[in-house]
């Protein structure tokens, strides 16, 4: 595993818990790259 991949994974910990959960339960990729369609969230800023 590369340093860049570890950094990407660690940055996921900075996401809100509900977004982490959505990512965790995304369907598995069968072949190649699957498009990701997460619901758009309103900005809380």
N, C-alpha and C positions, 0 to 999 in steps of 0.2 A: 504494500500500500504506500502510495507516495505521500510526501509531506503536504502537497496541495489537496489531496483527497481528505486527509485527516483534518486540515483546516476547514474544508467545506462542511464536514460532518460536525465539527465543534461549533461552527457558526449557527447550525440549526438549533443549538441549545439556547440561542438568544431570541428565538421566536416565541411568541405567546403560546402557552400550553395547548389551547384549542387548535392552533395551527399545527403544532407538532403532532397532535393526535390525528388530524386529517391526513397529514403526510404519512404517518405510520400505517394508516388503514387504506392507502391507495391500492388499487388492484396491481397484481404483479405484472411486470413487463414480460411478454411472451417472446418477442423477437424485436431486436433493434431498440429504437427509442419510441415510447408511446407518448402521445400528446398529454400534457397535464392540464386539467381543467378544474382548478380550485375556484370556489365561488368568490367573487369580488367582495372585498370587505371595505366598509366605510372607514375613512381615516379618522382616528381618534385624536388627532392633533388639532 
